[in-house]
Amino acid sequence: ARGSQRDRDRERAQARTGAKGKQKDDGLTPEQRRERLEMQRRCRRRPQRKRHRVQEGIMQLEAKNRQ
């Protein structure tokens, strides 16, 4: 009785979450996954660097204007 209840609960949970399941198999090798993650990290860092440079430039301009 307990085994069948577990099976039913698993089926219900699967239906609620949809067909997500484990998506580890994306067709990539571990090396390709590492490269993809590194590229995503780089893309996230680029706007931060640009913002930082702009802020530094503003600070330098303000310092020059004060003198």
N, C-alpha and C positions, 0 to 999 in steps of 0.2 A: 504494500500500500504506500509506504513512504517513497519508494523508488519511483512509482508512477507520479506521485505528487511533485517530486523534484523535477521530473521530466516536463510536466505541465507548466511548472513555474519557470523553467528555463525557456520553454517555447513562448510563454507570455512575455518574459523579459526581452527575448529576441524580437518579438513583434513590436514592442514598445520602442526599442532603440533603432529599429529599422535594420537594414542590411549592412550596418557599419562593420561590426565584428572586428577582427584583427586585420589590419591592412598593411602588414609588414611586407608582403610580397608586392612591391611596386615595380618589379622588373629591373631593379638596379642592383649592381654589385655593391658591396660595402664601400669600396673606393669611390664609386660614383655618388653614393649617399653622402660621404664626407665632403666631396667636392661641391655638391649641391648645398649642403649646410654652410660651408665656408662662403659660397657666393651669396647666400641669403644674409649672412652676418655682414659681409662687406657692403651690401646694398643698404642695410640698416644703418651702418656707420657713416656712409657718405653724407647724408643730410646733416648729421650731427657735427661732422667736421666743418662743413660749409658754414653752419650757424656759428660755430666756435670762431672761425676765422673772421666772420663778419663782426662779431662782438669784439674781437681783439682790435680790428680795424677801427671800429667806432671809438674804442677806448683810446687808441693812439691818436686819432684825430682830435678828440676832446682834450687830450693832454697837450697837443701842439697848439690848439686854439687858446689855451689858458696862458701860455708863455708870452 
